[in-house]
Amino acid sequence: MLVLGIETSCDETGVAIVEDGTRVRSNLVASQVPIHAKYGGVVPELASRNHVVNLTPLISRCLGECGLTLDDVDAVAVTSGPGLVGSLLVGLSTAKSLAYVRSVPLIGVNHIEAHIHANFLGEAPPEFPFLALVASGGHTCIIECADYGQYRLLGQTRDDAAGEAFDKVAKLIGLPYPGGPSIEKSAVAGNPQAIDFPRPMTDKDNLDFSFSGLKTAVLYFVREHGPLVQDGSATGTSRADLCASFQAAVVDVLIRKVQLAVRKTGIRTAVLAGGVVANQSLRARIVDEAGLDASRLHIPHLDYCVDNGAMVAAAGYFRLQRGEHADTTLNADPSLRIGTPAV
C-alpha cells in the first residue's frame, strides 16, 4: 500500500510516499528557515503562505522521484494538529482535495503521533510496549505506547518546549535561528561544566518538564557577567562555554526524565522523536545513561527527526490498518492532544 503523507504543521513543507508504513519511497522537505531566520523565529502568516507556494510542486516532485502518478496512491495522510492553524489548513485542504478526486481514504494524523512513527521507518521498528520521548520546538513530552493508537501521556512541559528554549537562548546570545543547530555547533568548543545552570523539575517525582526557568537563568547570567567573548579569548565567559553548559542542562533534564519513566513503568524499550533528538550530545549520552539496553533504544535517522511527510504517511498507514479514516469534514485542531493524561 502506497500512502502519500503531507506535513504542514509549522514552517516545513513535507511530502512523502511510504510503502506499507515502513519503506520510504520518497521524502522531500521544503525548508523555510531562510525566510524566518531574519525574524528569529517562525512568522505564522509567512509560514502558511509559503506552504501554498511549496506544496503542489513538492507533491509533483515526490511522485516523479518514485515514477508514480496520483493514480498509484492508495491513501492520503495529513497532519491535522497540533500546530499553526493556518499552516495546518493548507495541508488539510490539499489532502482532502486529492483524496476526494482519487476516491481514496483520507487519514488525519496527530503530529506527535507522527513523530513517534518516524521510528518505524526502517527494518527494525520498536516492539510494543515502549516509552516515547518527543522533544521538538513545540512539544516536550513522555508517552507510554501500549500498541498502535494506544497512548498514555505521562508528562509534558509546563511552559517552553525544549526546542523553543534552544531558539530563545540562541536569539538572546546572538546566534542564528534555528537555535538548536546553532547552539550545538558552538558547544563543540565549550566546556559543559563551565556554568552550573539549573536542571528544572528533576527534583520532582513526576514526568513533567519546565524550561522557562533555565532560559531565564541564561538571561540573568548574561546580564550579570556582561557580553560573551569570542571562543578562545583569555578573559570573560566564552559563548562556547555558555552553549555547552546550557545544552548539557537540557540534555540532563531529558535523560533524567526518561530514567524516571523507566523506573515508574518498568518499560525498558524507548524511542526518541522530534527535532531536538537530532542533537548529537543527547543521542550519544542517552544510550549510556538512560538505563536502557542499546538494542531497546530507537532513535530515528536525522532526516526523520525534523518535520517530514514520511512520518505522517507511516502513522497514517497504521491508522488505516485499524480501520480509521476521515471524511472531508476533517478540520485543523491546533491544540490536538495525544493519549489519555496519566493520573
N, C-alpha and C positions, 0 to 999 in steps of 0.2 A: 504494500500500500504506500503510495506517494502522498505525503502531506506537505502543502505549501504553508510555511509559517511566516507570519508578519508581526514584527515588533516595532511599536512606535510609542512606548510609554513615556519617554523623556526626550532626549535630543539625538539619539542614534536611530537611524532608519535601518532596520534589519529585515532581510528576506532570505529564506532558505527553502530547500527541498530536502526532506528527510524520508528515507525509506524504512518502513516498519519500525519507526520510533527510535532507531539506533544508528542507522547508516546515513551519514551526511553526504548527499549528492552535490549540493552547492550551498554555500553560506556567504552572503555578501552583506557588508555593513557600510552605510554612507555616514561618515562621522561629521558632526557639526562643530567639533572642537575649535577650528579656526574662527568660526562665526561668533561663538560665545566667549572665547578666551579674552577678548578685549574688555568684556564686562565683568570678568572674574567669576562667572557662573552662568547657569542656563537662564535665558530670557524666554519664558513660555511662548509668547506670541511669535518670536522668531523661530522657535523650535517647530511649532505646528506648521508654519508657512513653508519651512524647508522640507518637512515631511511630504507636503503636497508636491513639491518640486521633485523630490528624490524617488518617491515610492514606485510609481508606474515604470519609469526606466529601469529601476533596480529589479523589479519582477521580470521584465523582459530579458535582462542580462542573466538573471538566475536561471530561467528556463533555458535560455540559449546555451549556457555552460553545460547543461545536462543533455542537450539535444532533445528537449521536450517542448511541448506546447501545453496550453491550458487544458486541452482535451485529455492529456495524460494525468492530470491531477485528480486524486481521489477524494480529497478533503482539503478544507482551508481552516487553519487555526490562527487565531489572532489574540493578542493581549487585550483584555477588556478592563483591566485595572490591577493594582493601583497605579497611579501615575498622574501626569498632567492631563487634564480633561481635554484640552484642545488637541494635544498630540494623540491621545487615545482615539479620539473621534476620527482622525484622518485614517488610521489603520483600520478601524472598525468599518467605516464607510466603504473602503476599498474591498475589504474581505467579504462583506455582505454582498456587494455587487458581484464579485467573482463567483461566490457560492451560488447565488441566485441564477446567474446566467448559465453556469455549468450544471446546475441541479445536483450539486454535491453537498455533503454535510458541512455545516459551519460549526466550529468549536471555539467557544470563548475560554481563554486561559488566564489564570491568575499569574501575574508577573513573578511573584515569589515562587510559586509552584514551578514556573518555567525555569527559573534559576536552579532549582533543585534538580530538575530533569537534565540539566547540562551534564550531569554525572552519568547519564545513561547513553551518552553519545560516544560509544566505544565498544570494545569487545568484552570488557569485564565490568558490567554495571554492578552497583551495590545490591546486596541482598537485604530484604526487609526482615526485621525492623531495623531502622537506623536513625541516628540523630543528624539534623542538618543545621549547620551554622550558615546563615545568609547574612553577608556583610557587603553593603554597597553604599552608593551615595545617598540613597533614600531610605534604606532599611538596614536594621541590625536586629536579628532575632535568632532564637534557637527553637527548632521544631522537632517534635517526635513524629516520625513517619512510620506508621504501623503497616501500611500497604499502599498500593496505588490509590490516591484520593482520600486516604485516611490520615489526617494530620491533627496534631495537638500542639498548640502554641504554648511553649514552656516559659518563654521570656522574650522581652523585646526592649528596645531603647525607650527611655522615658523622655528623651529630648532629641539631641542631634544623633544622626546615624554616624557610623564610623567614617564612611567616605565623606560625609558632609564636614566632619571635623577636620579631615585632611585638607579639604578645599578651603575652609575658613582660615586654618593656620597658615597655609601656603600664601593666601592673599595678605594676611597680616604681616608676614615677613618678606613680602615682595617676590614670591615665586609664582610662576605662571600657572594658569588653570589648564588641565585639571590638577588638583593638588597632590593626589596620591602618587603618580609617577614622578612629579617634581620633587617632593619630599624624599621619596625613596632614592632618587638619583643623588641628591645632596647628602643623604645619610650615609652613603657608602664610605665617605671620607671622614665621618664623625665618630665620636665615642658615645655609645648608647648609655653609658653610666655617668656622663658629664653633668647632667642635670637631673635631679630627683623629682620628676613630675609625679603627681598623684595617679593612682590606679583606681578610678571611681567604681564603687559598688562591689569591689572584690572582697570587702569585709562583710558583705551581706549574704545570708543563706538563701538567696533566690537567683534566678537566671535572667534578671533584667540588667540592662545596660544604661549608662549615662556618660556622655562625652562632652556635655556643655561645660562642666567644671574643669575638665582637662584643657579645653580650649581657652577658658578664662585664665587658667594658671599660666599658659604660654603668654597671653596678653600681659599679665602682671609682671612676668619675668622680663619681658622685653622693655616694659616701661621702667622697671627698676634698674636694669643693667645697661640701658642705652642701646644705641644701634648695634646690630650684629656686624661683626667684622668678616672680611673675606677669609675663606678657608686657607689655613697656612700662616695666618698672622700670629705674631708672638704675643699680642696682648688682646684682651677682650674675649667675649664669647663668640665662637665661630658659628656661622649659620649651619655648618655641617653637624656640629655637636648638638645644637638645638634640634635639628631634624632627626638625628639618630635617637636622641633621648625621647622626643615626642613619639616617634614611630615605635620605639621599644615599649612605651607605656600603653599604646593602643594594642599592640600585639599581646602584651602580658594580659590585658583585660580579656581579650577574645579567648586566649588559650585557657585562662583560669576558669572562665565560664563553661567552656567545653569540658574541662576536667570535672567541674561540679555536676554538670549534666550527666556525665558518665556515672558518677557515684550515685546520683539520685535515682537514675532509671535502671542502672545495671546494663544498659545497652552499650556494647563495645564496638559497634560499627558506626562510622560517621562520614558525612560528606560535607565539603565546603562549597560555597556558591556565592556569586556576586563579584563585582569589580574589585573589592578590597582584597579578595583572596588571590589576585594576581601578584600581590606583594610578596617578593621573594623571601623576606625575613620571616613572614608568617608561614609560608609554605615549608621553609627549612626547619623552623623551630617546632611546629606543631606535631611533626612526626615523632620527635623525641620527647615532647613534654606533655602531650595531651592524655597520656595513659592508654593509648591505643596501639595495637599492632599495626605496622606499616601496611600490611595486606588488608586491613579493615578500615583504612582511611582513604577516602576517594576525593581527589582534587581534580577539577576539570582542566583541560588544556586551556592555555591562556586565551585562545580565540573564543572560548565559550564562557569565560568569566564576565566579559563585558556584555551589555545588552545585545542580543542577536536573535535572528529568526529561527535558528536551528533548535534552540532550547524550547521555543514556543511550539514548533512542529512536533518535537518529541513528546511534550506534555499533552498536546492535542491528540496525538495518536493513541496514547494510553487512556485518555478520557473516552475517545471513540470506541475503544475496545470494551469499555464498560457500558456502552450504550448511551453515553452522554453527548448531546449536541444541542445547538441552539437554533433559533429561527431569526428572521430579520428584525425582530423586536429587541434583539441583544443591544444593550446600551453600555456606554462607558460608566465605570464606577471608580472615581479617583481614590476612594477610601476602601476599596475592596479588601476584605480580611481573608486570612487563610487559617483554617483549623479552628478548633474549639479552645478557648483560653484554659490554661491549667488552673486548678482550684487548690 
